[in-house]
Amino acid sequence: VFWMPHDRSQQVLVRVSGRTPDDKTVVTLFSPARRTKKGFFRGLSKEDAIELLRMNENVLFARFGIWESEKEFMIVASSDHILETFDAEELKTHAMFVALAADAYEAKHGGDEF
C-alpha cells in the first residue's frame, strides 16, 4: 500500500502475466482505480473511454486498461516488466508511478476504495 497526499492510500499488486519469446517471466504491477457496474446507463460511457485513452498518452510508466467480469468493469493502472531484469529500485519506482496514476483517476471520480 502506498500512502498518497490528502490521507489517501493506493494498493499495488503484482501478478505473473506471461513469458517472453525467450522464456523470461513477465510480471504486471497493477492497481485498481475504479469499479463500475455493467448495464444500461451504469457502465463506462464513451467519454470515460476517451478519457482513459487520453490519460494513456500522458501518464508516465503506467497504462490504463479495463478488466471485465460478468457484473462490472474494473479500471486498472498497470505496467509490465521482465522479472529476471527487474531490480528492487526499479520495482519501487514503477510501483509508485502505477499507484499515482490509479489514485489520480480514482480521486477524479470521487473514490478512495483501493
N, CA, C and O atoms as a GROMACS GRO file, in nm:
protein
  456
    1VAL      N    1   0.085  -0.118   0.000
    1VAL     CA    2   0.000   0.000   0.000
    1VAL      C    3   0.089   0.124   0.000
    1VAL      O    4   0.184   0.133   0.078
    2PHE      N    5   0.058   0.217  -0.088
    2PHE     CA    6   0.128   0.345  -0.093
    2PHE      C    7   0.039   0.451  -0.030
    2PHE      O    8  -0.081   0.457  -0.056
    3TRP      N    9   0.099   0.534   0.052
    3TRP     CA   10   0.025   0.644   0.114
    3TRP      C   11   0.040   0.766   0.027
    3TRP      O   12   0.151   0.809  -0.005
    4MET      N   13  -0.073   0.823  -0.012
    4MET     CA   14  -0.080   0.935  -0.104
    4MET      C   15  -0.110   1.064  -0.029
    4MET      O   16  -0.149   1.060   0.088
    5PRO      N   17  -0.093   1.177  -0.095
    5PRO     CA   18  -0.132   1.304  -0.033
    5PRO      C   19  -0.280   1.305   0.004
    5PRO      O   20  -0.359   1.228  -0.051
    6HIS      N   21  -0.317   1.391   0.095
    6HIS     CA   22  -0.456   1.412   0.138
    6HIS      C   23  -0.516   1.289   0.205
    6HIS      O   24  -0.634   1.260   0.189
    7ASP      N   25  -0.433   1.216   0.282
    7ASP     CA   26  -0.478   1.098   0.356
    7ASP      C   27  -0.539   0.989   0.269
    7ASP      O   28  -0.631   0.920   0.312
    8ARG      N   29  -0.488   0.974   0.149
    8ARG     CA   30  -0.536   0.870   0.058
    8ARG      C   31  -0.435   0.756   0.056
    8ARG      O   32  -0.318   0.775   0.089
    9SER      N   33  -0.479   0.638   0.017
    9SER     CA   34  -0.389   0.525   0.000
    9SER      C   35  -0.421   0.455  -0.132
    9SER      O   36  -0.530   0.471  -0.187
   10GLN      N   37  -0.324   0.378  -0.182
   10GLN     CA   38  -0.344   0.308  -0.308
   10GLN      C   39  -0.271   0.174  -0.304
   10GLN      O   40  -0.152   0.169  -0.276
   11GLN      N   41  -0.344   0.067  -0.332
   11GLN     CA   42  -0.286  -0.067  -0.338
   11GLN      C   43  -0.217  -0.089  -0.472
   11GLN      O   44  -0.267  -0.047  -0.577
   12VAL      N   45  -0.103  -0.154  -0.469
   12VAL     CA   46  -0.037  -0.202  -0.591
   12VAL      C   47  -0.009  -0.350  -0.571
   12VAL      O   48   0.049  -0.390  -0.471
   13LEU      N   49  -0.050  -0.429  -0.668
   13LEU     CA   50  -0.035  -0.573  -0.662
   13LEU      C   51   0.054  -0.620  -0.777
   13LEU      O   52   0.073  -0.548  -0.875
   14VAL      N   53   0.107  -0.740  -0.764
   14VAL     CA   54   0.193  -0.797  -0.867
   14VAL      C   55   0.139  -0.935  -0.904
   14VAL      O   56   0.100  -1.012  -0.817
   15ARG      N   57   0.138  -0.964  -1.034
   15ARG     CA   58   0.099  -1.097  -1.078
   15ARG      C   59   0.189  -1.140  -1.193
   15ARG      O   60   0.238  -1.057  -1.270
   16VAL      N   61   0.210  -1.269  -1.205
   16VAL     CA   62   0.280  -1.324  -1.321
   16VAL      C   63   0.182  -1.320  -1.437
   16VAL      O   64   0.069  -1.370  -1.425
   17SER      N   65   0.223  -1.262  -1.549
   17SER     CA   66   0.127  -1.244  -1.658
   17SER      C   67   0.167  -1.312  -1.787
   17SER      O   68   0.091  -1.309  -1.884
   18GLY      N   69   0.284  -1.374  -1.791
   18GLY     CA   70   0.320  -1.443  -1.914
   18GLY      C   71   0.469  -1.468  -1.923
   18GLY      O   72   0.543  -1.457  -1.825
   19ARG      N   73   0.510  -1.503  -2.045
   19ARG     CA   74   0.651  -1.531  -2.073
   19ARG      C   75   0.690  -1.461  -2.202
   19ARG      O   76   0.608  -1.444  -2.292
   20THR      N   77   0.815  -1.420  -2.209
   20THR     CA   78   0.868  -1.360  -2.332
   20THR      C   79   0.901  -1.471  -2.431
   20THR      O   80   0.905  -1.588  -2.392
   21PRO      N   81   0.925  -1.436  -2.557
   21PRO     CA   82   0.962  -1.539  -2.655
   21PRO      C   83   1.088  -1.618  -2.616
   21PRO      O   84   1.104  -1.734  -2.654
   22ASP      N   85   1.178  -1.554  -2.538
   22ASP     CA   86   1.299  -1.625  -2.494
   22ASP      C   87   1.283  -1.684  -2.354
   22ASP      O   88   1.382  -1.711  -2.286
   23ASP      N   89   1.157  -1.703  -2.311
   23ASP     CA   90   1.119  -1.775  -2.190
   23ASP      C   91   1.154  -1.705  -2.058
   23ASP      O   92   1.183  -1.772  -1.959
   24LYS      N   93   1.153  -1.572  -2.059
   24LYS     CA   94   1.167  -1.498  -1.934
   24LYS      C   95   1.027  -1.470  -1.878
   24LYS      O   96   0.930  -1.465  -1.953
   25THR      N   97   1.019  -1.452  -1.747
   25THR     CA   98   0.891  -1.430  -1.680
   25THR      C   99   0.850  -1.284  -1.689
   25THR      O  100   0.929  -1.194  -1.660
   26VAL      N  101   0.726  -1.260  -1.730
   26VAL     CA  102   0.671  -1.124  -1.734
   26VAL      C  103   0.580  -1.107  -1.613
   26VAL      O  104   0.491  -1.189  -1.588
   27VAL      N  105   0.602  -1.000  -1.538
   27VAL     CA  106   0.516  -0.967  -1.425
   27VAL      C  107   0.447  -0.834  -1.454
   27VAL      O  108   0.501  -0.748  -1.523
   28THR      N  109   0.327  -0.821  -1.401
   28THR     CA  110   0.250  -0.698  -1.417
   28THR      C  111   0.226  -0.638  -1.279
   28THR      O  112   0.175  -0.705  -1.189
   29LEU      N  113   0.263  -0.512  -1.264
   29LEU     CA  114   0.226  -0.433  -1.147
   29LEU      C  115   0.092  -0.371  -1.181
   29LEU      O  116   0.077  -0.314  -1.289
   30PHE      N  117  -0.006  -0.379  -1.092
   30PHE     CA  118  -0.136  -0.320  -1.124
   30PHE      C  119  -0.200  -0.263  -0.999
   30PHE      O  120  -0.175  -0.307  -0.887
   31SER      N  121  -0.286  -0.165  -1.022
   31SER     CA  122  -0.357  -0.100  -0.914
   31SER      C  123  -0.498  -0.066  -0.959
   31SER      O  124  -0.515   0.008  -1.056
   32PRO      N  125  -0.599  -0.120  -0.891
   32PRO     CA  126  -0.737  -0.085  -0.926
   32PRO      C  127  -0.763   0.063  -0.905
   32PRO      O  128  -0.711   0.124  -0.812
   33ALA      N  129  -0.843   0.121  -0.994
   33ALA     CA  130  -0.870   0.264  -0.985
   33ALA      C  131  -1.018   0.298  -0.978
   33ALA      O  132  -1.055   0.402  -0.923
   34ARG      N  133  -1.102   0.213  -1.033
   34ARG     CA  134  -1.246   0.243  -1.033
   34ARG      C  135  -1.323   0.116  -1.068
   34ARG      O  136  -1.279   0.036  -1.150
   35ARG      N  137  -1.436   0.100  -1.005
   35ARG     CA  138  -1.524  -0.012  -1.034
   35ARG      C  139  -1.656   0.048  -1.085
   35ARG      O  140  -1.711   0.140  -1.024
   36THR      N  141  -1.705  -0.005  -1.197
   36THR     CA  142  -1.834   0.042  -1.249
   36THR      C  143  -1.920  -0.079  -1.282
   36THR      O  144  -1.871  -0.181  -1.330
   37LYS      N  145  -2.047  -0.067  -1.256
   37LYS     CA  146  -2.142  -0.174  -1.285
   37LYS      C  147  -2.170  -0.177  -1.434
   37LYS      O  148  -2.164  -0.075  -1.503
   38LYS      N  149  -2.201  -0.294  -1.483
   38LYS     CA  150  -2.245  -0.308  -1.621
   38LYS      C  151  -2.395  -0.279  -1.627
   38LYS      O  152  -2.465  -0.286  -1.526
   39GLY      N  153  -2.440  -0.246  -1.744
   39GLY     CA  154  -2.584  -0.226  -1.761
   39GLY      C  155  -2.612  -0.091  -1.822
   39GLY      O  156  -2.528  -0.002  -1.826
   40PHE      N  157  -2.734  -0.079  -1.869
   40PHE     CA  158  -2.779   0.044  -1.936
   40PHE      C  159  -2.765   0.163  -1.842
   40PHE      O  160  -2.818   0.162  -1.731
   41PHE      N  161  -2.695   0.266  -1.886
   41PHE     CA  162  -2.671   0.390  -1.811
   41PHE      C  163  -2.586   0.372  -1.685
   41PHE      O  164  -2.580   0.463  -1.603
   42ARG      N  165  -2.522   0.256  -1.668
   42ARG     CA  166  -2.444   0.237  -1.546
   42ARG      C  167  -2.298   0.208  -1.573
   42ARG      O  168  -2.214   0.224  -1.484
   43GLY      N  169  -2.265   0.165  -1.691
   43GLY     CA  170  -2.129   0.126  -1.724
   43GLY      C  171  -2.043   0.244  -1.764
   43GLY      O  172  -2.071   0.359  -1.729
   44LEU      N  173  -1.939   0.214  -1.838
   44LEU     CA  174  -1.848   0.317  -1.886
   44LEU      C  175  -1.912   0.389  -2.005
   44LEU      O  176  -1.969   0.327  -2.094
   45SER      N  177  -1.901   0.518  -2.002
   45SER     CA  178  -1.953   0.597  -2.114
   45SER      C  179  -1.844   0.613  -2.221
   45SER      O  180  -1.727   0.581  -2.197
   46LYS      N  181  -1.883   0.661  -2.335
   46LYS     CA  182  -1.787   0.692  -2.442
   46LYS      C  183  -1.686   0.794  -2.391
   46LYS      O  184  -1.567   0.784  -2.421
   47GLU      N  185  -1.732   0.891  -2.314
   47GLU     CA  186  -1.643   0.994  -2.260
   47GLU      C  187  -1.540   0.934  -2.163
   47GLU      O  188  -1.424   0.976  -2.161
   48ASP      N  189  -1.584   0.835  -2.082
   48ASP     CA  190  -1.491   0.765  -1.992
   48ASP      C  191  -1.381   0.695  -2.072
   48ASP      O  192  -1.263   0.702  -2.037
   49ALA      N  193  -1.420   0.628  -2.180
   49ALA     CA  194  -1.323   0.554  -2.262
   49ALA      C  195  -1.224   0.651  -2.327
   49ALA      O  196  -1.105   0.623  -2.331
   50ILE      N  197  -1.273   0.762  -2.378
   50ILE     CA  198  -1.185   0.861  -2.440
   50ILE      C  199  -1.092   0.921  -2.336
   50ILE      O  200  -0.974   0.944  -2.364
   51GLU      N  201  -1.143   0.947  -2.217
   51GLU     CA  202  -1.059   0.998  -2.109
   51GLU      C  203  -0.944   0.902  -2.079
   51GLU      O  204  -0.830   0.946  -2.062
   52LEU      N  205  -0.972   0.773  -2.072
   52LEU     CA  206  -0.868   0.674  -2.045
   52LEU      C  207  -0.763   0.672  -2.156
   52LEU      O  208  -0.643   0.662  -2.128
   53LEU      N  209  -0.806   0.682  -2.280
   53LEU     CA  210  -0.711   0.686  -2.391
   53LEU      C  211  -0.623   0.810  -2.383
   53LEU      O  212  -0.502   0.803  -2.406
   54ARG      N  213  -0.682   0.923  -2.351
   54ARG     CA  214  -0.602   1.046  -2.336
   54ARG      C  215  -0.502   1.033  -2.222
   54ARG      O  216  -0.386   1.074  -2.234
   55MET      N  217  -0.547   0.976  -2.111
   55MET     CA  218  -0.457   0.958  -1.997
   55MET      C  219  -0.343   0.863  -2.033
   55MET      O  220  -0.230   0.884  -1.989
   56ASN      N  221  -0.371   0.759  -2.110
   56ASN     CA  222  -0.265   0.667  -2.152
   56ASN      C  223  -0.154   0.739  -2.227
   56ASN      O  224  -0.037   0.702  -2.216
   57GLU      N  225  -0.188   0.840  -2.301
   57GLU     CA  226  -0.089   0.915  -2.376
   57GLU      C  227  -0.005   1.005  -2.286
   57GLU      O  228   0.109   1.036  -2.320
   58ASN      N  229  -0.059   1.045  -2.173
   58ASN     CA  230   0.009   1.143  -2.087
   58ASN      C  231   0.074   1.087  -1.961
   58ASN      O  232   0.163   1.151  -1.906
   59VAL      N  233   0.032   0.972  -1.915
   59VAL     CA  234   0.084   0.917  -1.791
   59VAL      C  235   0.220   0.851  -1.817
   59VAL      O  236   0.241   0.789  -1.921
   60LEU      N  237   0.311   0.864  -1.721
   60LEU     CA  238   0.443   0.803  -1.733
   60LEU      C  239   0.446   0.668  -1.663
   60LEU      O  240   0.393   0.652  -1.553
   61PHE      N  241   0.510   0.570  -1.726
   61PHE     CA  242   0.538   0.439  -1.667
   61PHE      C  243   0.414   0.364  -1.618
   61PHE      O  244   0.423   0.287  -1.522
   62ALA      N  245   0.302   0.386  -1.681
   62ALA     CA  246   0.179   0.313  -1.649
   62ALA      C  247   0.085   0.324  -1.769
   62ALA      O  248   0.105   0.407  -1.858
   63ARG      N  249  -0.015   0.240  -1.769
   63ARG     CA  250  -0.121   0.249  -1.870
   63ARG      C  251  -0.251   0.212  -1.801
   63ARG      O  252  -0.251   0.146  -1.697
   64PHE      N  253  -0.361   0.255  -1.860
   64PHE     CA  254  -0.492   0.218  -1.807
   64PHE      C  255  -0.554   0.111  -1.895
   64PHE      O  256  -0.536   0.109  -2.017
   65GLY      N  257  -0.626   0.022  -1.830
   65GLY     CA  258  -0.697  -0.082  -1.900
   65GLY      C  259  -0.824  -0.116  -1.825
   65GLY      O  260  -0.850  -0.063  -1.717
   66ILE      N  261  -0.902  -0.204  -1.883
   66ILE     CA  262  -1.029  -0.243  -1.824
   66ILE      C  263  -1.032  -0.395  -1.809
   66ILE      O  264  -1.011  -0.468  -1.906
   67TRP      N  265  -1.058  -0.440  -1.689
   67TRP     CA  266  -1.083  -0.582  -1.664
   67TRP      C  267  -1.234  -0.597  -1.655
   67TRP      O  268  -1.302  -0.513  -1.596
   68GLU      N  269  -1.285  -0.701  -1.713
   68GLU     CA  270  -1.430  -0.719  -1.719
   68GLU      C  271  -1.470  -0.849  -1.651
   68GLU      O  272  -1.411  -0.955  -1.675
   69SER      N  273  -1.571  -0.841  -1.567
   69SER     CA  274  -1.633  -0.960  -1.510
   69SER      C  275  -1.777  -0.962  -1.557
   69SER      O  276  -1.820  -0.878  -1.636
   70GLU      N  277  -1.851  -1.058  -1.509
   70GLU     CA  278  -1.991  -1.072  -1.551
   70GLU      C  279  -2.075  -0.949  -1.514
   70GLU      O  280  -2.166  -0.912  -1.588
   71LYS      N  281  -2.045  -0.887  -1.399
   71LYS     CA  282  -2.131  -0.780  -1.348
   71LYS      C  283  -2.070  -0.641  -1.349
   71LYS      O  284  -2.141  -0.542  -1.330
   72GLU      N  285  -1.937  -0.631  -1.372
   72GLU     CA  286  -1.876  -0.498  -1.362
   72GLU      C  287  -1.750  -0.486  -1.446
   72GLU      O  288  -1.694  -0.585  -1.493
   73PHE      N  289  -1.709  -0.361  -1.463
   73PHE     CA  290  -1.580  -0.327  -1.521
   73PHE      C  291  -1.490  -0.279  -1.408
   73PHE      O  292  -1.536  -0.211  -1.316
   74MET      N  293  -1.361  -0.314  -1.415
   74MET     CA  294  -1.264  -0.263  -1.320
   74MET      C  295  -1.157  -0.190  -1.402
   74MET      O  296  -1.092  -0.250  -1.488
   75ILE      N  297  -1.140  -0.062  -1.375
   75ILE     CA  298  -1.036   0.015  -1.441
   75ILE      C  299  -0.911   0.003  -1.356
   75ILE      O  300  -0.914   0.027  -1.236
   76VAL      N  301  -0.801  -0.034  -1.420
   76VAL     CA  302  -0.675  -0.053  -1.350
   76VAL      C  303  -0.563   0.023  -1.422
   76VAL      O  304  -0.565   0.041  -1.544
   77ALA      N  305  -0.467   0.068  -1.343
   77ALA     CA  306  -0.341   0.118  -1.398
   77ALA      C  307  -0.241   0.003  -1.384
   77ALA      O  308  -0.244  -0.069  -1.285
   78SER      N  309  -0.154  -0.013  -1.484
   78SER     CA  310  -0.060  -0.125  -1.477
   78SER      C  311   0.066  -0.096  -1.559
   78SER      O  312   0.072  -0.003  -1.638
   79SER      N  313   0.166  -0.180  -1.536
   79SER     CA  314   0.288  -0.181  -1.619
   79SER      C  315   0.346  -0.321  -1.616
   79SER      O  316   0.335  -0.392  -1.517
   80ASP      N  317   0.410  -0.359  -1.727
   80ASP     CA  318   0.467  -0.493  -1.741
   80ASP      C  319   0.619  -0.485  -1.735
   80ASP      O  320   0.680  -0.387  -1.778
   81HIS      N  321   0.680  -0.593  -1.680
   81HIS     CA  322   0.826  -0.596  -1.664
   81HIS      C  323   0.877  -0.739  -1.676
   81HIS      O  324   0.804  -0.835  -1.649
   82ILE      N  325   1.001  -0.751  -1.717
   82ILE     CA  326   1.067  -0.881  -1.721
   82ILE      C  327   1.130  -0.904  -1.584
   82ILE      O  328   1.218  -0.830  -1.542
   83LEU      N  329   1.083  -1.006  -1.517
   83LEU     CA  330   1.123  -1.032  -1.379
   83LEU      C  331   1.273  -1.050  -1.364
   83LEU      O  332   1.332  -0.998  -1.269
   84GLU      N  333   1.335  -1.120  -1.454
   84GLU     CA  334   1.478  -1.152  -1.442
   84GLU      C  335   1.568  -1.028  -1.451
   84GLU      O  336   1.684  -1.033  -1.409
   85THR      N  337   1.515  -0.918  -1.504
   85THR     CA  338   1.598  -0.796  -1.516
   85THR      C  339   1.539  -0.680  -1.436
   85THR      O  340   1.579  -0.565  -1.455
   86PHE      N  341   1.447  -0.709  -1.348
   86PHE     CA  342   1.373  -0.607  -1.273
   86PHE      C  343   1.432  -0.595  -1.133
   86PHE      O  344   1.406  -0.680  -1.048
   87ASP      N  345   1.513  -0.491  -1.108
   87ASP     CA  346   1.576  -0.479  -0.977
   87ASP      C  347   1.485  -0.409  -0.876
   87ASP      O  348   1.382  -0.352  -0.914
   88ALA      N  349   1.522  -0.414  -0.752
   88ALA     CA  350   1.438  -0.365  -0.641
   88ALA      C  351   1.406  -0.216  -0.654
   88ALA      O  352   1.293  -0.174  -0.629
   89GLU      N  353   1.506  -0.136  -0.690
   89GLU     CA  354   1.483   0.008  -0.702
   89GLU      C  355   1.385   0.040  -0.815
   89GLU      O  356   1.299   0.126  -0.802
   90GLU      N  357   1.399  -0.031  -0.926
   90GLU     CA  358   1.309  -0.014  -1.039
   90GLU      C  359   1.167  -0.057  -1.000
   90GLU      O  360   1.070   0.009  -1.038
   91LEU      N  361   1.154  -0.165  -0.926
   91LEU     CA  362   1.024  -0.211  -0.878
   91LEU      C  363   0.956  -0.102  -0.796
   91LEU      O  364   0.838  -0.072  -0.817
   92LYS      N  365   1.029  -0.044  -0.702
   92LYS     CA  366   0.973   0.062  -0.617
   92LYS      C  367   0.927   0.182  -0.701
   92LYS      O  368   0.818   0.235  -0.680
   93THR      N  369   1.010   0.223  -0.795
   93THR     CA  370   0.979   0.339  -0.879
   93THR      C  371   0.855   0.313  -0.964
   93THR      O  372   0.764   0.396  -0.969
   94HIS      N  373   0.852   0.200  -1.031
   94HIS     CA  374   0.739   0.170  -1.119
   94HIS      C  375   0.610   0.147  -1.040
   94HIS      O  376   0.502   0.187  -1.084
   95ALA      N  377   0.620   0.083  -0.924
   95ALA     CA  378   0.501   0.065  -0.840
   95ALA      C  379   0.445   0.200  -0.797
   95ALA      O  380   0.323   0.218  -0.794
   96MET      N  381   0.532   0.295  -0.765
   96MET     CA  382   0.485   0.429  -0.726
   96MET      C  383   0.415   0.498  -0.843
   96MET      O  384   0.311   0.561  -0.822
   97PHE      N  385   0.469   0.488  -0.964
   97PHE     CA  386   0.404   0.550  -1.080
   97PHE      C  387   0.268   0.488  -1.108
   97PHE      O  388   0.173   0.558  -1.141
   98VAL      N  389   0.258   0.357  -1.094
   98VAL     CA  390   0.129   0.289  -1.113
   98VAL      C  391   0.030   0.336  -1.006
   98VAL      O  392  -0.086   0.363  -1.036
   99ALA      N  393   0.076   0.345  -0.881
   99ALA     CA  394  -0.010   0.392  -0.771
   99ALA      C  395  -0.056   0.535  -0.794
   99ALA      O  396  -0.173   0.567  -0.775
  100LEU      N  397   0.035   0.621  -0.836
  100LEU     CA  398   0.000   0.762  -0.861
  100LEU      C  399  -0.104   0.775  -0.972
  100LEU      O  400  -0.199   0.852  -0.960
  101ALA      N  401  -0.085   0.700  -1.080
  101ALA     CA  402  -0.180   0.705  -1.191
  101ALA      C  403  -0.318   0.658  -1.147
  101ALA      O  404  -0.419   0.723  -1.174
  102ALA      N  405  -0.323   0.543  -1.079
  102ALA     CA  406  -0.451   0.488  -1.034
  102ALA      C  407  -0.519   0.581  -0.934
  102ALA      O  408  -0.640   0.604  -0.942
  103ASP      N  409  -0.442   0.633  -0.841
  103ASP     CA  410  -0.501   0.720  -0.739
  103ASP      C  411  -0.554   0.850  -0.799
  103ASP      O  412  -0.658   0.899  -0.756
  104ALA      N  413  -0.483   0.906  -0.895
  104ALA     CA  414  -0.530   1.029  -0.960
  104ALA      C  415  -0.663   1.004  -1.031
  104ALA      O  416  -0.754   1.087  -1.022
  105TYR      N  417  -0.675   0.892  -1.100
  105TYR     CA  418  -0.801   0.860  -1.168
  105TYR      C  419  -0.912   0.834  -1.066
  105TYR      O  420  -1.024   0.882  -1.082
  106GLU      N  421  -0.879   0.759  -0.962
  106GLU     CA  422  -0.978   0.728  -0.859
  106GLU      C  423  -1.026   0.855  -0.789
  106GLU      O  424  -1.146   0.871  -0.766
  107ALA      N  425  -0.935   0.943  -0.756
  107ALA     CA  426  -0.971   1.070  -0.689
  107ALA      C  427  -1.059   1.155  -0.779
  107ALA      O  428  -1.155   1.217  -0.733
  108LYS      N  429  -1.026   1.159  -0.908
  108LYS     CA  430  -1.106   1.238  -1.002
  108LYS      C  431  -1.250   1.190  -1.010
  108LYS      O  432  -1.341   1.268  -1.038
  109HIS      N  433  -1.270   1.062  -0.984
  109HIS     CA  434  -1.404   1.005  -0.990
  109HIS      C  435  -1.465   0.984  -0.851
  109HIS      O  436  -1.560   0.909  -0.834
  110GLY      N  437  -1.408   1.053  -0.752
  110GLY     CA  438  -1.470   1.062  -0.620
  110GLY      C  439  -1.452   0.943  -0.529
  110GLY      O  440  -1.530   0.927  -0.435
  111GLY      N  441  -1.354   0.859  -0.554
  111GLY     CA  442  -1.339   0.742  -0.470
  111GLY      C  443  -1.206   0.734  -0.397
  111GLY      O  444  -1.112   0.806  -0.429
  112ASP      N  445  -1.201   0.646  -0.300
  112ASP     CA  446  -1.076   0.606  -0.234
  112ASP      C  447  -1.096   0.464  -0.183
  112ASP      O  448  -1.068   0.434  -0.067
  113GLU      N  449  -1.143   0.377  -0.270
  113GLU     CA  450  -1.173   0.238  -0.234
  113GLU      C  451  -1.048   0.152  -0.231
  113GLU      O  452  -1.037   0.059  -0.152
  114PHE      N  453  -0.953   0.185  -0.318
  114PHE     CA  454  -0.839   0.098  -0.336
  114PHE      C  455  -0.712   0.159  -0.278
  114PHE      O  456  -0.606   0.098  -0.285
   0.00000   0.00000   0.00000
